[in-house]
Each structure stands twice: as structure tokens, then as C-alpha cells.
């Protein structure tokens, strides 16, 4: 097959590579000429995706994969077009911003030919594929969906850093606007993907047709919103545990020993492209989802809550030096999308602290581009806040931060023995562990 992939980001490029690796001819389209140049040079444009570089080195010279900024070079010859263009959500209104996807869809429609399968993999509010993309493609192409071409929704279900493994591990969900479109999508994805055996599933791993685009849209929103709601519940439990001197981690371990309980871990922030965003996409079409909204608000409030705890413990942060450990949204991943570092730094600054940021994955220059003053281990700090669970932070202790007066561990990764003599506030661990000395009172 001839396949076009629209948007060569951290999901789109591995998908294009996967399709080419399965024996098809793939052209990727991206608006960033630097990304296009990197792909055509068989050079990964972003680090951290397992096996991506070695696959590019094999596929690009063989002529199975190339990139362009021009839709006219990719779309007209394609038997299938897969779109993975980013969809943004307004931080204030929580409304989706379709600007990039609208432009990509119109550009696709202008070059669309008959008998093409179009698959949207970007996570969408329920009803978007049928209500927005279908009429937009018909209008720009002059073709009729369901007769001249077919549109399906098939959500990406992978994590950056392990895309190729996840493509094999999880069923590929599809939902068409017609039975014929769904059949075409099933045949397409079966030709480009291979699946691991999953004896834990009730039916064989592979391409699963959910019956409609709306069902497939909801499936992706449901599986990610579930995680946000679960973490919100864990954070609610953690806040109560801190007020009452209970270690929530022992409670969660005990609860989850029973097979019907699957409580997640609490933490200072929920970051990344998915979990903080997709509940808002769900809320865009279900205004009555009060549970989803409450959980999202709870998780978004955690950085401020922990900074407030630090203020109560020390009496004030005015003029103190505070270092935030971790710019990344999660350990081991060089990505700051919706990272808790931003609200944590804002809350510390609002409390009067002089804030620096450390992250082993980022250079000083990169941190400065985010507006952060870099911190170097061994420099003094009054307050240390663990924001990302990088493995390196497990080995740090008070000796690495001369004059430290308080540790706020937002991920429960530090070793108590390395912080002897320093008050240690771990989210959900029952309050402050260590010397109780603060004006305003340490709790726990």
C-alpha cells in the first residue's frame, strides 16, 4: 500500500515507521521543515523513542519512508491516510482548540482522491469524526464519504518511549462511519500491525471494531479519564491521610490486595499529553460529568496544596530558596507537556520563594528557555520539592542541599535515611516526618 501519515510527532513518526517496517511505502507530512529534514536524513528528530533511530536508518535509505511539507506529494497517491495532528485544549475554558486539526483536514481534503481510507488517531470529543471531519472533508474534496471515500476513528493507545511495544500489546480499536469503512480499516490495520498474545483478554488481541466512530472516541476518553479520576480519588485520600496522620501507601497496598480495588498512587501533579487533557475533551460533550470535573480540579490543585503545606510547616517561604526537582512530567521522559513543574514553580514564587529547577535530562540552557533558573546539586536550598520521579532522585539526600530546612516529596521516592534531621513532607504519608519546629505547627 501507499500510506500517508499527517504529523510526524512523537506518535505520528513511530506510526509511519511501523507502517513502512510492515512492508508498505509511506510518506509523512509535517509543517516543520526541520522535522522533515531530519526524517529524510534518517535521523530521529526527538530523543527517547526505543528503536526509532535504528528503524529510520534501515527504512529511509531503502526508500520505504520519506517526509515532506507538501500534502500534494503524499495524499493523492495514498490508499490510506492516517492523521495524528495535535488537538489543544484551552487552559481557562477547557474547550478544545481545533485550529491545527481543521487546517490539516482541509489540506487533506483538497488533495483527497476517491477510494481512500482516512483514519483519525488524535483523541477527540465524542461525535467529532462524524460531525466535524466528515462534512469538512466532503466540502473540500467534493467527494461523498461512505461512497467515494471512508472515514474512521482509531485512537492511538501508546506511550512515548515505548510506542512499538505498545502497538503490539494493546488491541487496535476502530470505529467507522459505515460498515464498509470499518471493514476497510480493519483490513488496513491488520496489514500494518502485529499483536502479542494476550491470554488475559476475553477475546483475541488484534483489531477490534467497536461498531461506530462515537464508540471508539468514547473508549479512548474513558480509559484515560478513568486514570485521572482514580488519581483524583487517591489524592483525596492522601489529603485526608495527611490531616489524620495515616500512611495512605499502606492503606492502598492493603486495599489493592483485594481484586476489586485498583487505587492508583497520589502525587504532586498529573502531567503529559493525555491524562490532564482528555478528561476536558470528555467534559466538552458531557457537561453533567461532575465526578470527572471534580477529579480534574483536585489533581490540578495538588501543586498549590503541597506548597501551602510547606508554608504551614515553615511559617513562611518569603525570601527562602526553593529548588524543584524535575522539569519533566514523569520520570525518565524528556517531556514537559502539562508538567507539574510549571504550577509548582508558580506557587512557590507566589509564596515569596526564590525558585530554581533541576532536571538531569535538561541542560541549563533548556531550563532557562522555560523561564527557570537552573539548580546544580551541591548548591544550598532551604526547601526541596520533588516533582518528577526520576530514578536519580532516589539517591539524593540532605547532604546534596546544604542548609535544607524542608523536603517536600511529591512522588514518595526519597529514602528517609538520607534525610535524617530534615523535616520530610511526603504526599499521603501522614504529615511531616522529622523534627517538628515550625511556626504555624507541623502536622502528623
MARKOLVEX-285641 format. One record per residue (C-alpha): chain; x, y, z; residue number from 1. Coordinates in steps of 0.5 Angstrom, whole numbers, always signed. Example, Ala and Ser with C-alpha at 12.3 -4.5 7.8 and 13.67 -1.06 7.14 Angstrom:
<sites>
A/+25/-9/+16/1
A/+27/-2/+14/2
</sites>
This chain:
<sites>
A/+0/+0/+0/1
A/+2/+7/-1/2
A/+1/+11/+6/3
A/+1/+18/+8/4
A/+2/+20/+16/5
A/+0/+27/+17/6
A/+4/+30/+23/7
A/+11/+27/+25/8
A/+11/+28/+32/9
A/+12/+23/+38/10
A/+7/+19/+36/11
A/+6/+20/+28/12
A/+13/+19/+27/13
A/+14/+12/+30/14
A/+7/+10/+27/15
A/+10/+12/+20/16
A/+16/+8/+21/17
A/+12/+2/+24/18
A/+8/+2/+17/19
A/+14/+2/+13/20
A/+17/-3/+17/21
A/+11/-7/+15/22
A/+13/-7/+8/23
A/+9/-1/+6/24
A/+11/+5/+2/25
A/+10/+11/+7/26
A/+10/+19/+6/27
A/+10/+23/+12/28
A/+7/+30/+12/29
A/+9/+35/+17/30
A/+9/+43/+18/31
A/+16/+43/+21/32
A/+22/+43/+16/33
A/+27/+41/+21/34
A/+23/+35/+23/35
A/+22/+33/+15/36
A/+30/+34/+14/37
A/+31/+30/+20/38
A/+27/+24/+18/39
A/+30/+25/+11/40
A/+37/+24/+13/41
A/+35/+18/+17/42
A/+36/+22/+24/43
A/+31/+22/+30/44
A/+28/+29/+31/45
A/+27/+28/+38/46
A/+31/+23/+43/47
A/+28/+18/+47/48
A/+24/+13/+43/49
A/+26/+6/+43/50
A/+29/+3/+37/51
A/+26/+9/+33/52
A/+33/+11/+30/53
A/+35/+4/+28/54
A/+29/+3/+24/55
A/+30/+10/+21/56
A/+37/+8/+19/57
A/+34/+2/+15/58
A/+28/+5/+12/59
A/+30/+11/+10/60
A/+36/+9/+5/61
A/+31/+3/+3/62
A/+26/+8/+0/63
A/+21/+6/+4/64
A/+20/+12/+8/65
A/+21/+20/+7/66
A/+18/+26/+9/67
A/+15/+33/+6/68
A/+12/+39/+8/69
A/+7/+39/+2/70
A/+1/+35/+2/71
A/+1/+34/-5/72
A/+7/+30/-5/73
A/+3/+25/+0/74
A/-4/+25/+0/75
A/-6/+24/-8/76
A/-3/+17/-8/77
A/-4/+14/-2/78
A/-9/+9/-1/79
A/-10/+10/+7/80
A/-8/+17/+10/81
A/-7/+17/+18/82
A/-8/+24/+22/83
A/-4/+25/+29/84
A/-5/+32/+29/85
A/-5/+35/+36/86
A/-11/+38/+39/87
A/-10/+43/+44/88
A/-15/+45/+50/89
A/-15/+52/+53/90
A/-13/+52/+60/91
A/-18/+57/+62/92
A/-24/+55/+59/93
A/-23/+48/+58/94
A/-25/+48/+51/95
A/-22/+44/+45/96
A/-18/+48/+40/97
A/-19/+45/+33/98
A/-15/+50/+29/99
A/-9/+46/+28/100
A/-13/+40/+26/101
A/-18/+44/+22/102
A/-12/+46/+18/103
A/-10/+39/+17/104
A/-16/+37/+15/105
A/-18/+42/+10/106
A/-11/+41/+7/107
A/-12/+33/+6/108
A/-19/+35/+3/109
A/-16/+39/-2/110
A/-12/+33/-5/111
A/-16/+27/-3/112
A/-18/+22/-8/113
A/-23/+17/-9/114
A/-23/+10/-6/115
A/-18/+13/+0/116
A/-19/+11/+7/117
A/-18/+16/+12/118
A/-16/+15/+20/119
A/-16/+20/+25/120
A/-12/+18/+31/121
A/-12/+24/+35/122
A/-16/+24/+41/123
A/-23/+27/+40/124
A/-29/+29/+44/125
A/-35/+24/+42/126
A/-38/+26/+36/127
A/-32/+30/+32/128
A/-31/+25/+27/129
A/-38/+25/+24/130
A/-40/+32/+26/131
A/-34/+36/+24/132
A/-29/+32/+20/133
A/-34/+28/+15/134
A/-37/+35/+13/135
A/-30/+38/+12/136
A/-27/+33/+8/137
A/-33/+33/+4/138
A/-34/+40/+3/139
A/-26/+41/+1/140
A/-26/+35/-3/141
A/-32/+35/-7/142
A/-33/+27/-5/143
A/-38/+24/-1/144
A/-36/+20/+5/145
A/-38/+13/+5/146
A/-39/+12/-3/147
A/-32/+16/-5/148
A/-28/+15/+1/149
A/-28/+12/+8/150
A/-27/+16/+15/151
A/-26/+12/+21/152
A/-23/+14/+28/153
A/-18/+9/+31/154
A/-15/+12/+38/155
A/-7/+12/+39/156
A/-6/+8/+45/157
A/+1/+8/+46/158
A/+6/+12/+51/159
A/+12/+16/+48/160
A/+19/+12/+49/161
A/+15/+5/+48/162
A/+11/+6/+42/163
A/+13/+0/+38/164
A/+12/-5/+44/165
A/+5/-2/+46/166
A/+3/-2/+39/167
A/+4/-10/+39/168
A/+1/-10/+46/169
A/-6/-7/+46/170
A/-12/-8/+42/171
A/-13/-3/+36/172
A/-19/+0/+37/173
A/-23/+2/+31/174
A/-30/+6/+29/175
A/-33/+7/+22/176
A/-38/+12/+20/177
A/-40/+6/+15/178
A/-40/-2/+15/179
A/-35/-1/+9/180
A/-31/+4/+12/181
A/-30/+0/+19/182
A/-28/-7/+14/183
A/-23/-3/+10/184
A/-20/+0/+17/185
A/-20/-7/+20/186
A/-16/-10/+14/187
A/-11/-4/+14/188
A/-9/-4/+21/189
A/-8/-12/+20/190
A/-4/-11/+15/191
A/+1/-6/+19/192
A/+1/-8/+26/193
A/+2/-15/+29/194
A/+0/-17/+36/195
A/+2/-20/+42/196
A/-2/-26/+45/197
A/-6/-24/+51/198
A/-9/-29/+55/199
A/-12/-24/+60/200
A/-16/-21/+55/201
A/-23/-24/+54/202
A/-22/-24/+46/203
A/-16/-25/+42/204
A/-11/-19/+41/205
A/-12/-15/+35/206
A/-16/-10/+31/207
A/-23/-9/+35/208
A/-29/-6/+31/209
A/-33/-2/+37/210
A/-39/-1/+32/211
A/-38/+7/+31/212
A/-34/+12/+31/213
A/-37/+15/+37/214
A/-36/+9/+41/215
A/-28/+9/+39/216
A/-28/+16/+41/217
A/-31/+15/+48/218
A/-27/+9/+49/219
A/-20/+13/+49/220
A/-23/+18/+53/221
A/-26/+13/+58/222
A/-19/+9/+59/223
A/-15/+16/+60/224
A/-21/+19/+64/225
A/-21/+13/+69/226
A/-14/+14/+71/227
A/-15/+22/+72/228
A/-21/+20/+76/229
A/-17/+15/+80/230
A/-11/+19/+81/231
A/-16/+25/+84/232
A/-19/+20/+89/233
A/-12/+17/+91/234
A/-10/+25/+92/235
A/-17/+26/+96/236
A/-15/+20/+100/237
A/-8/+23/+101/238
A/-10/+30/+103/239
A/-14/+26/+109/240
A/-9/+22/+111/241
A/-4/+28/+112/242
A/-9/+31/+116/243
A/-10/+25/+120/244
A/-3/+22/+121/245
A/-5/+16/+117/246
A/+0/+13/+112/247
A/-4/+12/+105/248
A/+1/+8/+102/249
A/+0/+2/+107/250
A/-8/+3/+106/251
A/-7/+3/+98/252
A/-3/-3/+99/253
A/-8/-6/+103/254
A/-14/-4/+99/255
A/-11/-7/+93/256
A/-10/-14/+96/257
A/-17/-15/+94/258
A/-18/-16/+87/259
A/-24/-11/+86/260
A/-19/-5/+89/261
A/-14/-2/+84/262
A/-13/+5/+87/263
A/-7/+9/+84/264
A/-2/+13/+87/265
A/-3/+20/+90/266
A/+2/+25/+87/267
A/+4/+33/+86/268
A/+2/+33/+79/269
A/-1/+29/+73/270
A/+2/+31/+67/271
A/+3/+29/+60/272
A/+0/+30/+53/273
A/-6/+25/+56/274
A/-9/+25/+63/275
A/-9/+32/+64/276
A/-12/+34/+57/277
A/-17/+28/+55/278
A/-22/+29/+61/279
A/-23/+36/+59/280
A/-25/+33/+52/281
A/-30/+29/+55/282
A/-33/+35/+59/283
A/-33/+38/+52/284
A/-39/+34/+51/285
A/-42/+32/+58/286
A/-43/+38/+62/287
A/-46/+33/+67/288
A/-40/+29/+69/289
A/-39/+32/+76/290
A/-34/+27/+78/291
A/-30/+28/+72/292
A/-29/+35/+74/293
A/-28/+35/+81/294
A/-22/+30/+80/295
A/-19/+34/+75/296
A/-20/+40/+80/297
A/-17/+36/+85/298
A/-11/+34/+81/299
A/-9/+41/+78/300
A/-10/+43/+86/301
A/-4/+39/+88/302
A/+2/+43/+87/303
A/-1/+49/+91/304
A/-4/+44/+96/305
A/+4/+42/+98/306
A/+6/+49/+97/307
A/+1/+51/+102/308
A/+3/+45/+107/309
A/+11/+48/+106/310
A/+8/+55/+108/311
A/+5/+52/+114/312
A/+11/+48/+116/313
A/+16/+53/+116/314
A/+11/+59/+117/315
A/+13/+63/+111/316
A/+17/+62/+105/317
A/+19/+69/+104/318
A/+26/+70/+102/319
A/+28/+63/+102/320
A/+31/+59/+97/321
A/+27/+53/+94/322
A/+29/+48/+89/323
A/+24/+44/+85/324
A/+27/+37/+83/325
A/+24/+35/+76/326
A/+22/+39/+70/327
A/+19/+33/+66/328
A/+12/+31/+67/329
A/+15/+24/+69/330
A/+21/+20/+71/331
A/+26/+18/+65/332
A/+22/+22/+60/333
A/+25/+29/+57/334
A/+18/+32/+56/335
A/+15/+38/+60/336
A/+7/+37/+57/337
A/+3/+40/+63/338
A/+9/+38/+67/339
A/+7/+40/+75/340
A/+14/+44/+75/341
A/+10/+50/+72/342
A/+5/+51/+77/343
A/+9/+48/+83/344
A/+14/+54/+81/345
A/+9/+59/+80/346
A/+6/+57/+87/347
A/+13/+58/+90/348
A/+14/+64/+87/349
A/+7/+67/+89/350
A/+9/+65/+97/351
A/+16/+69/+96/352
A/+21/+64/+95/353
A/+27/+64/+90/354
A/+26/+58/+86/355
A/+31/+54/+82/356
A/+30/+48/+78/357
A/+34/+42/+77/358
A/+33/+36/+72/359
A/+38/+31/+70/360
A/+35/+31/+63/361
A/+35/+38/+61/362
A/+41/+43/+60/363
A/+42/+50/+64/364
A/+40/+53/+57/365
A/+34/+49/+56/366
A/+31/+50/+63/367
A/+33/+58/+62/368
A/+28/+57/+56/369
A/+23/+55/+60/370
A/+24/+61/+64/371
A/+27/+57/+70/372
A/+34/+59/+74/373
A/+38/+52/+74/374
A/+40/+49/+80/375
A/+46/+45/+81/376
A/+47/+39/+86/377
A/+51/+41/+92/378
A/+48/+49/+92/379
A/+45/+51/+98/380
A/+37/+51/+99/381
A/+32/+52/+104/382
A/+26/+48/+101/383
A/+27/+42/+96/384
A/+21/+40/+92/385
A/+21/+33/+89/386
A/+16/+34/+83/387
A/+19/+28/+78/388
A/+20/+21/+80/389
A/+27/+21/+76/390
A/+31/+15/+79/391
A/+37/+19/+80/392
A/+33/+23/+86/393
A/+32/+16/+90/394
A/+40/+17/+92/395
A/+39/+24/+94/396
A/+40/+27/+101/397
A/+40/+33/+105/398
A/+48/+33/+104/399
A/+46/+35/+97/400
A/+43/+41/+99/401
A/+47/+45/+104/402
A/+42/+48/+110/403
A/+36/+45/+107/404
A/+30/+46/+112/405
A/+25/+42/+109/406
A/+24/+37/+104/407
A/+17/+36/+100/408
A/+17/+30/+97/409
A/+11/+30/+92/410
A/+13/+23/+89/411
A/+15/+19/+95/412
A/+21/+17/+92/413
A/+26/+19/+97/414
A/+30/+15/+102/415
A/+28/+17/+110/416
A/+35/+15/+112/417
A/+38/+20/+107/418
A/+34/+26/+110/419
A/+36/+25/+118/420
A/+35/+31/+121/421
A/+31/+35/+116/422
A/+23/+35/+116/423
A/+20/+31/+111/424
A/+14/+32/+108/425
A/+11/+26/+103/426
A/+5/+27/+100/427
A/+0/+22/+103/428
A/+5/+19/+108/429
A/+1/+22/+114/430
A/+4/+29/+115/431
A/+11/+32/+117/432
A/+17/+26/+118/433
A/+22/+29/+122/434
A/+24/+35/+127/435
A/+17/+39/+129/436
A/+19/+46/+129/437
A/+15/+51/+125/438
A/+11/+57/+127/439
A/+4/+55/+125/440
A/+5/+48/+127/441
A/+8/+42/+124/442
A/+2/+36/+123/443
A/+3/+29/+123/444
</sites>
